[in-house]
Amino acid sequence: MYLLIIILHKEEYLDDVLETLVELGVDEAITMEVESLGKALAYKVPIFAGLRLGIESKPYSRTIFAVTDDPQTGRKLIEMLRKVDIDLEAKGVARILTVKLESIYGTPEEITEI
């Protein structure tokens, strides 16, 4: 099992990323709104306010955590989205990490109503 972590800086691609994950058979995922340390300092600590000049985007990003059996899911996601002109590897768009898991405990929450 692998943990796929997608840090998505361009939130306008969130729906496309989630839909593509489902196409790849990834149905156990969660999303979170997060902010980087640099952005947190720039926006919340007055002494670092000058850092805002170097920050072009909003202070928050989306992070997607997904469990998958395929260590190539991140690469497949990138390739599929390129076909619809979304380049996750372009500067400032996303960062994708795959981490091998030794064990997983518990079961995912079941969604009964949408």
VENZI-V770889 format. One line per field, one symbol per residue. ss: DSSP state (@ for helix, = for strand, . for the rest). psi: psi as a letter, one per 40 degrees, with the letter a starting at -180 (. if undefined). burial: I if it has 24 or more other ideal C-beta (glycine too) atoms within 12 Angstrom, else O. Layout:
BEGIN
ss = ???
psi = ???
burial = ???
END
This chain:
BEGIN
ss = .=======..@@@@@@@@@@@@@.....======..@@@@@@@@.@@@@@@@@@......========....@@@@@@@@@@...........=======..............
psi = iihhhhhhdgeeeddddddddddeehegiiiihiiiddddddeehddedddddehdiieiihhhhihieheedddddddddddffhgeeihedihhihhhhdihiiiihhhdi.
burial = OIIIIIIIIIIOIIOIIIOIIOOIOIOIIOOOOIOOOOIOOIOOOOOOOOOOOOOOOOOOIIIIIIIIOOOOIIOIIIOIIOOOOIOIOOOOIIIIOIOOOOOOOOOOOOOOOO
END
